[in-house]
Amino acid sequence: METKRLFQNLIKTLDKELEAYETLVELLNEKKEVLKKAKTDELGEVDNKILALNQRIVKLNDVRKNISMELLGKDGCMSEFIELSRQQNPEFEEALLLRKVKICNNIEQIVLVNQQNVALINHGIVITNKMLETIIDAFAPQGSIYNGAGKTDTHDYDMWTVNEEI
């Protein structure tokens, strides 16, 4: 009877984790759109939501670990939960298999969207650097080099010019 309660709690916890992962996918997609539009104020808001959700996921993961310690005596994986349910409480096996598939799909989506976001951020950094170079070039004092006739000379000083002035 004890394992039945633990499996029920595990499934409830996994459902909450799945909900959090689905929300994370949505937030990462929202972040991708914000990155495309280069709206820094909105980016901060989305990042704060992601950080808060991450804290929630960490807490849910701790709950899952505690249940795992009671069921398996260690921090186990989904395959171990499924195997244990097959042996002790077969009525939970299908529910655990379904959640394992959903978790794997969500993780794949999270990794994909996160990689896209990193690529967008890197692209943004390149564009920003090019813009900064343009601004610096535009405002940097342009040293004029005058030749003997008092006209601008775009060439570097030749040695003979330096010798003539000395």
N, C-alpha and C positions, 0 to 999 in steps of 0.2 A: 504493500500500500504506500509505503514511503517513496519508492521509486516512481510510482504513478504521479504523486504530487510534484516531485522534482521534475519529471518530464513535462507536466502541465506548466510549471513555472518556466522551464526552459523554452517551451514553445511560445509562451507569452512574451518572454524577453526577446526571443528571436524575431517575433512579429514587430516589437517596438524598434529593434535594430534595423529591420527591413524598412520600416517606415522612415527612420532617420536616414538610411542610405538613399532612399528614393528622393527625399527632400534634398539631400546633398547633391544628387545628380541634377535636380532642378536648379539649385543655387549655382552650381558650376556652369550650367548652361546659361543662366542669367549673367554670370560673370563674363562668359565668353562674349555675349552680346554687348555688355558694357565696355569690354576691352576693344571690340570692333569700333565702337562709337567714340572711344577715348574720353569717357566721362569720368574723371578722377574722383569727383565727389560721390558719385553712385558706386564707384569701385570700393571705396572705403566702407560704405554701408553694406554691400554684399559680403565683403571680407569679414566684417563684424558678425554677420549672420552665420557665416561658415564657421568662424571660431566658436561661437556659442553652440552651434550644432555639434561641432567636434567634441566639446566638453560633455555634451549629452551622450554622444556615442561612447566616449571613454567610460562614463558611469555605467551605461548599459553593458558594456564589455566586462566591467568589473563584476556586475551581477551575474553574467553568464559564466565567468570564471569561477565564482563561488559555487554556483550550481554544479559546474563541472567537477569541482573538488569533491563535492558530496557524492556525485554519481560515479566518477571514475577514479577519484583520489589524485587527480592531476588536472592541469589545464588541457582539456582534450579538444579534438577537432570534430567537425560535423560527422565525419565517417565513423569515428569512435562512438558518438552518440547514437548513430543509426544502428551500428552493430549491437550495442548494448540494448537498444530498444527491441531489436529483432530477437534477442535472447530472453529478455525479461518482460517487456511490455510491447508486444508486436502491434498493438493498436496505434502506437505513435510513430511507427516506422515510416509510413507514407507521408505523414505530416512533416516529419523531419527531412525526408528526401525532397519534398517540394520546396521547403525553405532553403535547403542547400543549393538547389538550382537557382532560386531567386537571388540568393546572396551572391553566388558566382556571377550571375548576369549583371547585378548592380555593381560589383567590383570592377568588372570589365568596362562598364560604361563610365565609372568614375575615373579609371585610369586613362581611358581614351579622351574624355573631355578635359581632364587635367593636362594631358600632353598637348592638346590643342591650345589650351590657355597659356601654357609655358611658351609655346611657339609664338603666340600672339604677343606675349610680353617681350620676348627676345626681339621680335620684329619692331615693336614699339621702341625698344632701347636703341636699335640701329637707326630708326627714323629720328629719334630725339637727338642722338649724337650728330647726325648729319645736319639737323637744324641748328644745333649749337655751333658746329663748325662754320656754317654759313653766317650766323650772327657774329661770331668772333671775327671772321674774315671781314665782314662789312664794317665793324666798328674799330678794328685794329688800326692804329696809325700806320699810314702808308709812308714809309721812308722814301723820300725822293732823293735821288742821286743826281747831282748837277754836274755837267761836264764843264770844261773850260769856258765855253760860250755862255754859261748860265742857263742851259736848258736841261730838262730832265733826261736822264740817261737810265734806261732800264737795266743796263748791265752792271755787274758788280765792279767795284773799284779795281782798276788795273794797277799793277805795281808802280808803273810810271807816274800815275796820278798822285799817289801817296808821296813819292819821291819829290815831285814838283812842289807840293805844298810845304814840305819840310825845308 
